[in-house]
């Protein structure tokens, strides 16, 4: 069960990371990275960040690039939230494949005869 504090910190991190990725992907045309969810551990030391990446064929290489620059992203996030949070959590990035899952279910349901 997520506490109110965890939920507030997750929303703050999601908002700020979305802005960071928006500014970064503005330089690379045709790529869109959005932060779909953030889950913060109970001790607020780890944040799992779920990313939706469009186009999906570039998602794995982009995730590797983001993971490689996680320390830089964490530093930039810490600069943005330094007045709200005492310590910025460690970031771990994951691909949010829920949209692909939904699309697959829609395809399967569409193939069924009436």
N, C-alpha and C positions, 0 to 999 in steps of 0.2 A: 504494500500500500504506500503510495507516494504521499509525502507530507505536503502541507501548503508551502513551506519554505522551499522544498525541492521543486515544486511546480513553478514557483515564481522565478527561481534561479534558472530553471530550464527554459522558461519563456524569454528571459533576458538574454541568455546565451544564444537561443535560436534567432532572436531579432538581430543581435549584433553580428552573428556569423553570416546571416543572410545578407546583411549590408556589405560585409567584407567580401563575400563571394560575388555579389553583384558588381562591386567595383573591379574585382579581378577579372571576371568574365566579360566585362565591357570591352576589354582589350582584345579578347579572342572572339572573333565574330562567328556566330553559328553555334555556340556552345552555351547551354544554360544550366547552371547549378543552383538548386534550391534546397534549403534545409527543411526537410519534412517533419522531423521530430528530434528532440533531445531528451535523453534520459540521464538523470543525475543520480549518483550513488547516495545512499543515506548519510555517509560522512562528508559529502560534497567534494570529494577529491578526484572523482572520475566522471567524465561526461561522455556518453555514447551519442555520437552525432550521426543521424541517418540522412543521407543525401539522395536527392532525385536528380539524375543527370540526363540531359537531353542533348544530343541524340544518344540513345542507349548503346550503340555500337562503340562509342568512345568512352563509355563509363568506366571500364576496368583500368585503362591507362590513365584516365583522369584521377581516379581514386588512388592509384599508386603515386601519382604526382602530389596529390593533396596530402597523403600520408607521409611522404618524404619531407614535405614542408610543414609538418604539424607543429614544430617548435616555433616557427615564424608566425604561423596563424595564431597559436596560443599567446605569443607575445603581443601581437596586434589586438587580440581580444582583451588581454589584460589591461592594455592601455585604455581601451574603451570603457571597461567596467571597473576601473580602479577605485572609483568613489562608491560603488555599490557593493563590491565583493572585496573581502580582505585577501583571499587567495584564489587565484584562477585555477579551475580544475584541469587535470590532464585530459586531453582530447583524444578520442579514438573514433575513427570514421568508418562508416559502413554504408553500403549501397542499399537504399530502400527500394526493394523490388515489388512492392505491393501493387503498383500500377500495372506492371507486367502480369502479375498474378490475376488481377481483376480482368485484364484484357484477355487472358487465356481462358478464364471462366466464361466470359461473354462469348468467345469463339465456340467453346464447347456447347454452351446452351443454344447458340444460334444454329448449330448443326443438327440438333435433335428434331425429328419429324413431329408435326403437330398431332 
